[in-house]
Amino acid sequence: MHELFQEIRSVIISGRPKEVEAPIQRAIEAGVPLDRLIHEAMIDAMDEVGRRFTAQEIFVPEMLASAMAMKKGLSLIKPLLTASQNVSRGTVLICTVKGDIHDIGKNLVVMMLEGAGFQVMDLGVDVTVEALVEKVRESRPQILGLSALLTTTMPEMKRVIETLEAEGLRDQVKVIVGGAPVDEAFALRIGADGYGADAAQAVALCKKLVEVA
Amino acid sequence: MFTVIGERINTTRKPVRQAVEARDAAFIQADVKRQQDAGAHYIDVNAGARVGREREDMEWLLDVIQEEVSIPLCLDSPDPRVLEAAYERVERPPLINSISLEKERLNNLIPFLRGKDCGVVALCMDDSGLPKDADEVLDRARQLVEKLEGIGMPRHRIYIDPLVQPVSTRTEHGPQAITAVRKIMTELEGVHTVCGLSNVSFGLPKRRAVNRAFLSLMMAAGLDAAILDPLDASLMATLITSNMLLGRDEYCMDYIDAVRDGRIAD
């Protein structure tokens, strides 16, 4: 089992989606416990990918290739999981705020969060405060991720947090923010729970937030 | 002629923001002088970083810059009121940066642009988001040209931006931009194409090397303007060299001049 896990880890870390199926099938046939397969081989590999990206040892395309390998691997395992085998690390609702249709950064965050084992609901771009608050109420995510790429749409993030407060939902969800013009100071000023400068930092932040929660 | 729009006066860049906050005219003037000397044809001015103070920052910048340089300005804001105020303040016909097919922006800017003596940067963006392939870019470019011609703006004052997306997230983004420029320059004869260069290299190491190769390929496809840093000497060397190789530098004079001035590294 150890060798098989090593092989799966290595395929994911080096970003070879075409080669992920064979070792995972072998692991499944060998009767390896699926939760261990996911956590010890696959999620662990993605954690390493995040670490390397933050250290600038690898770059966006390599990270994406790893996330693709992860996604493909998970799609082979998920149909076999029973209801009691919950492998989700936590739930994240994410979108680009109203007035803003930039989604490249947000999509990277989504891929990396999924790769890290989070269950992600992606509402897409140009999402109104009302739609967002409704979705928070309805699906109760642990974390709400907001993205903006324009200085003109950053204030929308503040509006989301204020509306969550007014609706009595603020203490049920951690709000995190990101995007090129956003920084730590802005996140603090608008009362967000965290800021991530890139996709790997966003994942690290989400892990931290669900652990304390 | 290839049009260079100098991108440095942007308040999202920290030194510029600090200079604007401190009303440090000397800093701004030294910067724009260097851009002009390096071959910029326009100075882009973006004062958007300080939310709520964009208009006063923009007006201050315009006054300070025009005291120093004689080239026209590229007024960079999504806010029509800021553009209106800025337009009233410039001494030479500016470029307006930018209009797009996003309904709100389009509806606000079309009445503003009617009858104005200016050029316009037109982004191939609409309310559904970024274009997915070169044909979609062309389709949006066509719609933009129709709208602008509809208010009497001649094609030679329209600069279509095909919206460059990073190759790191999808390798097709490279050929998409290059093909889009080729199609626009062929099918919409008379318009200009313009783009920013740095988006293409997002997420990659050694970004400037990527930007240089991209500029060269885009120029081969017909790109005739770019928003870039004219103080990036190796990028400017690529521009001058590519221009010559595309047959747009008679007797290779600009290239040889640049070599004599020490602007082309071996």
Interface residues (C-beta under 8 A of the other chain):
Chain A: Q56 F59 V60 P61 L64 I101 H102 D103 I104 N107 L108 V125 D126 L150 T151 T152 M154 P155 A180 P181
Chain B: T12 G48 A49 V51 P78 D79 E102 M125 D127 S128 G129 L130 Q165 P166 S168 T169 T171 F202 G203 L204 P205
